[in-house]
């Protein structure tokens, strides 16, 4: 089973609702969450 979408709200520094649509990745199974040090990646 693969997740299709992930919705989060008020998560760390992300106050607004954020949605990650895994279908947009297509056949690419690897993705990266990146940002500056202290930017709120958790």
N, C-alpha and C positions, 0 to 999 in steps of 0.2 A: 504494500500500500504506500502511495506517495502523497504527500500533502500537495494540494493545488494552490491554496492561498493561505496566508498567515496575516491576521489583523491584530495589531497591538495598540494600546492607548495608555498614556500616562506611564510609560516604561522608561525609567531613567530620565535622561534629558529630553526624551521625545514626548512632549506634552500632548500634541495633537495625535489623532488617529493615523497610523501608518499601516499600509497594506503591502505585502510582498506577494506578487503573483508569480509563482514558480513556473507557470505555463510559459511565461515570456522567455525562460531560459532555453526552451526548445530541447535539443539533444545535449546541450552543455549542462553537465550535472554539477559542476563546481562553480561556486560564486564566492565573492569576497566582500566583507564588510570592512571598510577602511575609513580612516580619518586621522586627524592630528591627535597627538597624545593629550589626554584630558578632554576629548571631544564628546565623551559619553558612550563610547562603544562598550557594550557589556556582554 
